Amino acid sequence: MKSLPSRLPPFFVLIASAFALAFALVSQYGFGLKPCVLCLTQRIPFVVAGALGALALFGTMARWRRALIALAALAFLVNSGIAVYHVGVEQKWWHSSCAPTEEGPIDVNDLAAMMSKPVEARCDEPAWEWHGITMAAMNIPFSACLALVTLVLLRRMEDR
């Protein structure tokens, strides 16, 4: 099996993370899709993986580079898990604090307080879907594949 240059896996992680974050930001600001709390949470592993990829790209010790890339793969896998949880909230399989349930009659004072706050996106109401597939649902295989490809690249990376 031919080994890959030691800078390729970190470069892949950095580019993949930047692409995912750019896609999320274009969806939000370009197309007006308002993200919920879980949508924003799903961006954190991409930031972490991108930072780890950048550190590995500019690092000099091969052992640390391999460890950083392995952690980036773990961040992608964690993101896939967050996306599974988000899809469960969207499908109402379980509840989340960002998808409040109806609790009965609302007091006038509570209603006035709610009206003074900006409207937040609910986690159980997808901002976009295509044939029932939401962005959170698409993030499950996307992040899992990123983790898998990162691990394959890591395995084939030369030790320089």
N, C-alpha and C positions, 0 to 999 in steps of 0.2 A: 504494500500500500504506500503510495507516494505521500510524503509529508507536505504540509502547506507552510508558506512563510509565517513566521510567528506574529506578524502584524495583521494578518488577514482576519482572524477571529475577532480581535478587538475592534477593527474597522467595521466589520459586519455588525457587531453589537451596537456600535455608535450610530451607524447609518440607519439600522432598523429602528432603534429607539427614536431617533430624530424624525424619521418618517411617520411613526405612529403618533408622536406628539404633534407634528405638523398636520396630520389628518384630523386629529381631534380639534385643534385650534381653527382650522379652516371650516370644519363642520359647525363649530360654535360661532365664530365671528363672520365667516363668509356666507353660511346658509342659515344662520339664526337659530340653530338647535341649542336650546338651553340645557346645560348639563346639570344633573342632580349630584348629590353628595357622593354617591357610589361611582358615578362617571368620573368625578374629579379624583376620587381615591384610586381609580384604575390608572390614572396618569402617573401616580407616584412610582410604581415599579419601573416604568419606562424611563423616568428621570434617573432613578437609582442605577438601572442597567446602563444607561448612556454615560453616566458619570464613571461607573466602573470600567466601561469600555474605553473611555478617554484616558483614565489612569493607566490601564493596561497598554494602551497604544503608545503612550509616552514613557512608560516604565522601562527600566533597563534589565531587571532581573527576571529571568524566564519563569522561575518558580512562583514569584508573585503575580506575574502575568497570567499564568494558568489558574491560580487561585481567584484572581479578579474575574476572569471569564467564567469560571464555574459559579461564582456568586451572581454574575449577570444572568446566567441560565436559570439559576434559582429564582431570581427576581421575575423573570418571564413566567416561570411556572407558578409563582405566587399570584401573579396578575391573572393567570388563567383561573385560579381558584377564586379570586375576587369576582371575576366575571361570572363564574358558576353561581356564586351567592347572589349577584345582581340579577341574573336571569330568574332565580328562584323568587326573588322579591317581585320582579315584573310579572311572573306567572301566578303570584299570590300563593306560593307553596309555603312561604313563611313570611313573617312580618319584620320590618326594619324600622328604626327610629326615624328614618327619612321618608317613610311611607305611613303616616299616622292613620290609625283606624278611627272610625266614628265613635265618639264616646257619649253621645246623648245630646241634650239641649245645650246651647251655647248662651252664656250670659252676654248681655248687651256690652258690658265693659270689655269682655274678652273679644267680642266681635269688633269693637272699635280698635283694640290693640292689634288684632289680626289685619285690619284694613290699613293700618299705618305702616306695616312692614311690607317690603317688596315681596312679590310673589316668587317663591322658590319652586324649582322643578321637583316634582315628586319622583321618587325612585321606582315606584310601582306603575308609572305611566311613561312608557318609552317615548322619547322625543321623535324617534324615527323608526320605522320598520318596513321591511319588504317581504311580503308574503308571510308575515308572522315572525320573521327573523329580525331581531333587534340588533343594534350595534353591540350591546353587551354579549349577545349570543354569538356574534361574529368574532368577538374578542377571545372567546374560549379557544377555538382551534388556532386562531392567529398567534396568540401568546404561547400556546402549547407547541406549535410548530417552531416558533422562534427559539424556545428552550431546546427542542430536539436538534435543530440545525446548529445551534450554538454548541451543544455537547458533542455533536459529530465533528464540527470544526475543531473543537478543543482536543478531541482524541487524535485528530490528524495533524495537529500543530507541531512544528518542530520545536525542539527544546533550546532555542537560542534566544 
